[in-house]
Each structure stands twice: as structure tokens, then as C-alpha cells.
Amino acid sequence: IIEQEWQSNKFHTFMRTLDSIYRAEWANPHGRHRVPGNAPRTRVVRGKTEAGHAPRGLPRNCYDQKWYGNLRPFQQRRLERLEEDFDFGI
């Protein structure tokens, strides 16, 4: 895994949690047959960070505040950030 500069800590922790849940469900499905095919990949944190391409239209707490604050006003507008927070609770 190469972390993206635009992602907030809460966002990338949430994404890693979803990966873990998916792998656990794939290995031991409850009340159904296991899906055929290859096992999900095990993601390895590389300790690298890159700029990446931030998707538009995410809630404000998905974006790293420092990263967002360093954008120019036209870049901030182009992101179409939602001015609400996402509930990362699972």
C-alpha cells in the first residue's frame, strides 16, 4: 500500500478496516457458500506516500486538512468537497 497525500488518517484507516472485513468474510462466509476464485490480496504497507489523484465529491473529513489547505482556491473548488463529515463507524 502506498498512502495518498490527500487521504485523511480516518479515511485510510477506514479503508484498511474494510479490507480486513472483506478478507475475513471471504475466508469464512456466514450462512452462504464461499465465493470461488482467488483469495483477496494481502496488502502490504510500504511506508511510501505519493500525491495521487484525489477523487472529487468526498465529504470533508476524507481529505487531509493540511493537504487541502495547501491547494489553491480553484483546486479546492474543482474537488467539489462536500461540507459534511462521513461517519467512519463500522
C-alpha positions in Angstrom: 0.0 0.0 0.0 1.3 3.4 -0.9 -0.5 6.0 1.0 -2.0 9.0 -0.8 -1.3 12.5 0.5 -4.8 13.6 0.0 -6.3 11.0 2.3 -7.1 11.8 5.9 -5.9 9.4 8.6 -9.5 8.5 9.4 -10.2 7.7 5.7 -7.2 5.4 5.1 -7.8 3.6 8.5 -11.4 3.1 7.4 -10.3 1.7 4.0 -7.8 -0.7 5.7 -10.6 -1.9 8.1 -12.9 -2.6 5.1 -10.1 -4.7 3.5 -9.8 -6.7 6.7 -13.5 -7.3 7.0 -13.7 -8.4 3.3 -10.8 -10.8 3.8 -12.4 -12.3 6.9 -15.8 -12.7 5.2 -14.2 -14.2 2.1 -12.4 -16.8 4.2 -15.3 -17.7 6.5 -18.7 -16.6 5.0 -21.6 -16.8 7.3 -24.7 -18.6 6.1 -23.5 -18.9 2.4 -21.0 -20.6 0.2 -17.6 -19.2 -0.3 -17.1 -17.3 -3.5 -15.0 -19.2 -6.0 -11.8 -17.8 -7.3 -8.5 -16.4 -6.0 -8.3 -15.2 -2.4 -8.2 -11.4 -1.9 -4.7 -10.0 -2.0 -2.9 -9.3 1.2 -2.0 -5.6 1.1 1.4 -4.7 2.5 2.1 -1.2 3.8 5.2 0.1 2.1 5.7 3.2 4.1 5.6 5.3 1.0 3.4 8.3 0.3 2.6 9.9 -3.1 0.5 12.7 -4.3 -2.0 10.5 -6.1 -5.2 11.8 -7.7 -7.9 12.8 -5.2 -11.4 11.9 -6.2 -14.0 14.7 -6.3 -17.1 15.0 -4.2 -16.0 13.3 -1.0 -17.0 14.5 2.5 -14.6 17.0 4.0 -13.2 14.5 6.6 -12.0 12.2 3.9 -9.4 14.7 2.7 -6.3 15.5 4.7 -6.8 19.0 6.2 -3.2 20.1 5.7 -3.1 18.9 2.1 -6.5 20.6 1.3 -5.3 23.8 2.9 -2.3 23.9 0.6 -4.4 23.8 -2.5 -5.1 26.9 -4.5 -8.8 28.1 -4.3 -9.5 27.0 -7.8 -8.2 23.5 -7.0 -10.4 23.4 -3.9 -13.5 24.3 -5.9 -12.6 21.7 -8.5 -12.7 19.0 -5.8 -16.3 19.8 -5.1 -15.8 18.7 -1.5 -18.9 18.0 0.5 -19.1 20.3 3.6 -20.3 17.5 5.8 -18.4 14.7 7.7 -18.6 11.0 6.9 -19.4 8.6 9.8 -16.5 6.1 9.7 -18.0 3.9 12.3 -18.5 0.3 11.3 
